[in-house]
């Protein structure tokens, strides 16, 4: 029996249960399906596709090395898969299961109906995860299986972002895709970069190097969470000295949090669609555009948004801050601002992103924590090095006024000309938001106040759980 392996967010050969299962059934046809409707959605972007395309090139090379070319096709899933199954005598499709979102659930139901009607079996299995604990408790990753390939198949071209009609999306400091680059990052993090992870992972200046930067590779599956967990446990088992023990323990906790979130939002455990809310909040489109462009007049917030646009990544704390300010202080609809963030993040994973964003936006769970971007700037960028890098128009502002330039005596020649006036008073906006949320909760019979803590709990700070 010929078996079609459908690659999705699992762009690797190592630690791939679906591929291992298929290899034992018969000749394998590895397929990646580019679905235009998915990439036309409000969460998709050229920066994401370019990471995927690079990962597909790497995967294609790896499959060619074992004699099984990667077949890439673009089109509707039912039409493409039914054509491939007829032409190459496919008796079963094997794939990893998707996270539970409205689009993927609807697509899965439609494909299931087609497969049953066509008499083709479809096996969906979970992505591999690993329990916490020491190195001995993490089973070894699955090796690359020996494959017999279905012969006579034209591999097809990997389309460009332009072919997918994705809007121009310059991201000069975007991370590059492919398993080889993911492995390089993991090795450098576990061997030398990660020693200061515990103290530097929230710093806008230090986190870019001190964090693992593995989140896009986990989101698109060039690495598995299982193998990263195992490698981290092995590193900790070496009993490294200095700051390594605390750093690796903290990183293990981050991996465990991602594992818990992944398990919670798999198709068999996910509840209602994470992208659905009961109402859309009215908001000023000009204010949304200013926030997205980093032109709100709130320096640390603006620097964070410009950094995101240029890199496709933010620290967990910065993700929570830009989301909270957008929703609560600026009054933007959380789905509108969330869709923009989804497009900007190279590591966007819908099954993780939307549930976490709902927590920060106050649409689920406990009362949300409100962030003051001035306090964040003063606390996380006291010298202004990060803010000045991304807001060169503030070069002349003294350090003591950088995060509140409207208080600077020389602001008259700056604000409203080279840099915008603040669109809200941050302190007043926090108070107004706290009052509004408390009133909404009282009206709903919930809690009567909102926490004044500035640092949020982990569950509210880890949008897409970046590392």
WOMO-V349364 format. One record per residue. N is the residue number from 1. RES is the residue in one letter. OMEGA is omega in degrees with one decimal (* if undefined). Layout:
[[N & RES & OMEGA] [N & RES & OMEGA]]
//
This chain:
[[1 & X & 174.5] [2 & X & -174.5] [3 & X & 176.1] [4 & X & 174.5] [5 & X & -176.2] [6 & X & 176.8] [7 & X & 178.0] [8 & X & 175.1] [9 & X & -176.4] [10 & X & -168.3] [11 & X & -177.3] [12 & X & 172.9] [13 & X & -179.7] [14 & X & 175.4] [15 & X & -174.0] [16 & X & -175.8] [17 & X & -179.9] [18 & X & 179.2] [19 & X & 178.8] [20 & X & 178.3] [21 & X & -177.7] [22 & X & -177.7] [23 & X & 179.4] [24 & X & -177.3] [25 & X & -176.4] [26 & X & 177.8] [27 & X & -171.0] [28 & X & 172.7] [29 & X & 179.9] [30 & X & -174.0] [31 & X & 166.2] [32 & X & -175.9] [33 & X & 177.0] [34 & X & -176.2] [35 & X & -176.6] [36 & X & -179.8] [37 & X & 177.9] [38 & X & -177.3] [39 & X & 173.5] [40 & X & -177.3] [41 & X & -175.6] [42 & X & -178.5] [43 & X & -171.2] [44 & X & -178.8] [45 & X & 179.0] [46 & X & -179.5] [47 & X & 176.9] [48 & X & -178.5] [49 & X & -179.3] [50 & X & 174.5] [51 & X & 179.6] [52 & X & -178.3] [53 & X & 176.9] [54 & X & 178.9] [55 & X & 177.1] [56 & X & 176.4] [57 & X & 179.2] [58 & X & 179.5] [59 & X & 179.0] [60 & X & 177.6] [61 & X & -178.7] [62 & X & 178.8] [63 & X & 178.8] [64 & X & -179.2] [65 & X & 178.0] [66 & X & 171.1] [67 & X & -178.8] [68 & X & -175.3] [69 & X & 177.0] [70 & X & 178.3] [71 & X & 178.9] [72 & X & 178.1] [73 & X & 178.7] [74 & X & 178.6] [75 & X & 177.9] [76 & X & -173.1] [77 & X & -178.3] [78 & X & -178.5] [79 & X & -177.5] [80 & X & -177.0] [81 & X & 179.3] [82 & X & 177.8] [83 & X & 178.7] [84 & X & -178.2] [85 & X & 178.4] [86 & X & -172.5] [87 & X & -173.4] [88 & X & 172.6] [89 & X & 180.0] [90 & X & 178.0] [91 & X & -178.8] [92 & X & 172.3] [93 & X & 176.4] [94 & X & 178.5] [95 & X & 168.9] [96 & X & -179.2] [97 & X & 176.6] [98 & X & 168.2] [99 & X & -174.5] [100 & X & 171.1] [101 & X & -177.1] [102 & X & -176.0] [103 & X & -177.3] [104 & X & 177.9] [105 & X & 178.3] [106 & X & 178.8] [107 & X & 179.9] [108 & X & 179.1] [109 & X & -179.6] [110 & X & 179.3] [111 & X & 178.3] [112 & X & 178.2] [113 & X & 179.0] [114 & X & -176.9] [115 & X & 178.7] [116 & X & -179.6] [117 & X & -179.2] [118 & X & -179.1] [119 & X & -179.9] [120 & X & 177.4] [121 & X & 177.6] [122 & X & 179.4] [123 & X & 175.1] [124 & X & 179.6] [125 & X & -177.9] [126 & X & 169.5] [127 & X & -179.1] [128 & X & 171.0] [129 & X & -178.1] [130 & X & 175.6] [131 & X & 177.8] [132 & X & 179.5] [133 & X & -177.7] [134 & X & -178.0] [135 & X & -177.9] [136 & X & -177.6] [137 & X & -179.3] [138 & X & -179.3] [139 & X & -179.1] [140 & X & 177.8] [141 & X & 177.4] [142 & X & 177.2] [143 & X & 175.1] [144 & X & -178.0] [145 & X & 172.6] [146 & X & -175.2] [147 & X & 162.5] [148 & X & -173.2] [149 & X & 167.3] [150 & X & -171.8] [151 & X & 172.2] [152 & X & -177.4] [153 & X & 174.1] [154 & X & -175.2] [155 & X & -178.1] [156 & X & -177.9] [157 & X & 170.2] [158 & X & -174.4] [159 & X & 174.9] [160 & X & 175.5] [161 & X & 178.6] [162 & X & 178.5] [163 & X & 177.1] [164 & X & 179.8] [165 & X & 175.9] [166 & X & -177.5] [167 & X & 175.7] [168 & X & -171.0] [169 & X & -178.1] [170 & X & 179.8] [171 & X & -168.4] [172 & X & -177.6] [173 & X & 179.3] [174 & X & 172.0] [175 & X & -179.4] [176 & X & -176.2] [177 & X & 178.8] [178 & X & -177.7] [179 & X & -178.4] [180 & X & 179.5] [181 & X & 176.5] [182 & X & 178.5] [183 & X & 177.4] [184 & X & 179.0] [185 & X & -178.8] [186 & X & -179.5] [187 & X & -178.2] [188 & X & 178.2] [189 & X & -176.7] [190 & X & -178.2] [191 & X & -178.6] [192 & X & -175.5] [193 & X & -169.9] [194 & X & -175.1] [195 & X & -178.2] [196 & X & -176.9] [197 & X & -173.8] [198 & X & -175.3] [199 & X & -172.2] [200 & X & -171.7] [201 & X & 177.3] [202 & X & -178.0] [203 & X & 178.9] [204 & X & 179.2] [205 & X & -172.1] [206 & X & -171.2] [207 & X & -178.9] [208 & X & 177.9] [209 & X & -173.9] [210 & X & 176.6] [211 & X & -178.2] [212 & X & -175.6] [213 & X & -179.5] [214 & X & -172.2] [215 & X & 177.8] [216 & X & 179.0] [217 & X & 173.9] [218 & X & -179.4] [219 & X & -178.0] [220 & X & 169.4] [221 & X & 171.2] [222 & X & 168.7] [223 & X & 174.5] [224 & X & 176.3] [225 & X & 179.3] [226 & X & -175.8] [227 & X & 176.2] [228 & X & 177.4] [229 & X & 179.6] [230 & X & 179.7] [231 & X & 178.9] [232 & X & 177.5] [233 & X & 178.6] [234 & X & 178.7] [235 & X & 179.6] [236 & X & 179.6] [237 & X & 176.8] [238 & X & -178.4] [239 & X & 180.0] [240 & X & -178.1] [241 & X & 178.8] [242 & X & -177.4] [243 & X & -173.6] [244 & X & -176.6] [245 & X & 179.4] [246 & X & -179.5] [247 & X & -178.2] [248 & X & 176.4] [249 & X & 177.5] [250 & X & 179.9] [251 & X & 175.1] [252 & X & 179.6] [253 & X & 177.5] [254 & X & 177.6] [255 & X & 179.0] [256 & X & 177.5] [257 & X & 177.4] [258 & X & 178.5] [259 & X & 179.8] [260 & X & 179.6] [261 & X & 179.2] [262 & X & 179.6] [263 & X & -177.1] [264 & X & -173.9] [265 & X & 170.6] [266 & X & -175.2] [267 & X & -176.4] [268 & X & -179.6] [269 & X & -177.9] [270 & X & 177.5] [271 & X & -179.5] [272 & X & -177.5] [273 & X & -177.2] [274 & X & 180.0] [275 & X & -175.1] [276 & X & 171.5] [277 & X & -175.9] [278 & X & 180.0] [279 & X & 173.2] [280 & X & 179.8] [281 & X & 174.2] [282 & X & 178.0] [283 & X & -179.4] [284 & X & -178.5] [285 & X & 177.6] [286 & X & 178.1] [287 & X & 176.5] [288 & X & 179.7] [289 & X & 178.8] [290 & X & 177.9] [291 & X & -177.4] [292 & X & -177.1] [293 & X & -175.2] [294 & X & -177.9] [295 & X & -177.8] [296 & X & -173.9] [297 & X & 176.6] [298 & X & -163.9] [299 & X & -175.7] [300 & X & 175.3] [301 & X & -179.0] [302 & X & 178.4] [303 & X & 179.2] [304 & X & -178.7] [305 & X & 177.5] [306 & X & 176.1] [307 & X & 178.4] [308 & X & -179.3] [309 & X & -176.0] [310 & X & -172.6] [311 & X & -174.8] [312 & X & -174.1] [313 & X & 169.9] [314 & X & 171.8] [315 & X & 179.8] [316 & X & -177.9] [317 & X & 179.5] [318 & X & 176.8] [319 & X & 178.7] [320 & X & -178.9] [321 & X & -177.0] [322 & X & 177.5] [323 & X & -178.7] [324 & X & -179.4] [325 & X & 179.3] [326 & X & -174.7] [327 & X & -168.8] [328 & X & -178.5] [329 & X & -178.4] [330 & X & 175.4] [331 & X & -178.9] [332 & X & 175.2] [333 & X & -173.0] [334 & X & 178.0] [335 & X & 179.1] [336 & X & 178.3] [337 & X & 178.5] [338 & X & 178.5] [339 & X & 176.9] [340 & X & 178.7] [341 & X & 179.1] [342 & X & 180.0] [343 & X & -176.3] [344 & X & -176.4] [345 & X & 173.4] [346 & X & -178.1] [347 & X & -178.7] [348 & X & 175.8] [349 & X & -169.9] [350 & X & -178.2] [351 & X & 177.0] [352 & X & -172.0] [353 & X & -171.6] [354 & X & 176.1] [355 & X & 179.2] [356 & X & 179.6] [357 & X & 178.5] [358 & X & 178.1] [359 & X & -178.7] [360 & X & -178.9] [361 & X & 179.4] [362 & X & -179.5] [363 & X & 179.6] [364 & X & 173.8] [365 & X & -176.0] [366 & X & 177.1] [367 & X & -178.0] [368 & X & 174.7] [369 & X & -179.9] [370 & X & -177.1] [371 & X & 175.4] [372 & X & -175.0] [373 & X & 176.3] [374 & X & 178.3] [375 & X & 178.6] [376 & X & 178.9] [377 & X & 179.9] [378 & X & -177.3] [379 & X & -173.6] [380 & X & 179.2] [381 & X & -172.4] [382 & X & 178.6] [383 & X & -180.0] [384 & X & -176.2] [385 & X & 179.2] [386 & X & -176.8] [387 & X & -179.4] [388 & X & -179.4] [389 & X & -175.4] [390 & X & 175.7] [391 & X & -177.2] [392 & X & 178.6] [393 & X & 178.1] [394 & X & -175.9] [395 & X & -175.3] [396 & X & -176.3] [397 & X & 178.3] [398 & X & -178.5] [399 & X & -174.6] [400 & X & -179.3] [401 & X & -170.0] [402 & X & -177.0] [403 & X & 174.0] [404 & X & -172.2] [405 & X & 178.4] [406 & X & 176.7] [407 & X & -177.6] [408 & X & 179.2] [409 & X & -179.7] [410 & X & -174.4] [411 & X & -174.5] [412 & X & -179.1] [413 & X & -176.6] [414 & X & -173.3] [415 & X & -177.4] [416 & X & 179.0] [417 & X & 178.5] [418 & X & -179.6] [419 & X & -173.1] [420 & X & 167.1] [421 & X & 177.5] [422 & X & -177.3] [423 & X & 171.0] [424 & X & 167.4] [425 & X & -170.4] [426 & X & -179.5] [427 & X & 179.6] [428 & X & -179.8] [429 & X & 176.7] [430 & X & 179.1] [431 & X & 179.9] [432 & X & 179.1] [433 & X & 179.0] [434 & X & 179.1] [435 & X & -177.1] [436 & X & -179.2] [437 & X & 177.5] [438 & X & 179.3] [439 & X & 178.3] [440 & X & -179.1] [441 & X & 177.1] [442 & X & 179.4] [443 & X & 180.0] [444 & X & -179.9] [445 & X & -178.2] [446 & X & -178.4] [447 & X & -174.8] [448 & X & -179.6] [449 & X & 178.6] [450 & X & -178.1] [451 & X & 176.3] [452 & X & 178.6] [453 & X & 179.3] [454 & X & -179.0] [455 & X & -176.7] [456 & X & 172.9] [457 & X & -174.9] [458 & X & -176.4] [459 & X & -179.8] [460 & X & -174.7] [461 & X & -168.8] [462 & X & 175.3] [463 & X & -175.8] [464 & X & 172.8] [465 & X & 179.3] [466 & X & 179.4] [467 & X & *]]
//
